[in-house]
Structures are given as structure tokens and as C-alpha cells.
Amino acid sequence: MTLEHLGYVRSDGRKFSLSPRVLELGYAYLSSVHPWDAAFP
């Protein structure tokens, strides 16, 4: 319910679904990693 209040999920009363705002949670990490570093094993 806290995530719903913050706008990260939506609820229809029975089910929850992610909202586009949930992408903010991983943005700080993803913006600091260079694509070529992630491509190497």
C-alpha cells in the first residue's frame, strides 16, 4: 500500500500492477553503468 501511495504501483482493488514510475528505482544504478562494461562477462 505504501508503494501505491507513492505512485509506484496501481491497484484495482484485487490486483496490483507496476506504473511507469517504478523505473525511477533502478535509474540511478543504470545511469552510472556504461553499456560496454555490462557487455563484458
C-alpha positions in Angstrom: 0.0 0.0 0.0 2.9 2.3 0.6 4.2 1.8 -3.0 0.7 2.5 -4.2 0.6 5.7 -2.2 4.0 6.8 -3.6 2.8 6.0 -7.2 5.0 3.0 -8.0 2.1 0.6 -8.3 -1.6 0.8 -9.2 -4.4 -1.3 -7.7 -7.9 -2.2 -9.0 -8.9 -3.5 -5.6 -7.7 -7.0 -6.1 -4.5 -6.9 -8.2 -1.5 -4.6 -8.3 0.4 -3.6 -11.5 3.5 -1.6 -11.9 3.4 2.0 -13.0 6.0 3.7 -15.2 7.3 5.5 -12.1 8.8 2.2 -10.9 11.6 2.8 -13.5 13.0 5.5 -11.2 14.1 2.9 -8.7 16.8 1.5 -11.0 17.7 4.7 -12.9 20.5 5.8 -10.6 22.3 2.5 -11.0 21.7 2.1 -14.7 22.8 5.7 -15.4 26.2 5.0 -13.7 27.0 1.8 -15.6 28.4 2.1 -19.0 26.9 -0.2 -21.6 30.3 -1.6 -22.6 31.1 -2.6 -19.0 27.8 -4.5 -18.8 28.5 -6.3 -22.1 31.7 -8.0 -20.9 31.4 -11.2 -18.9 
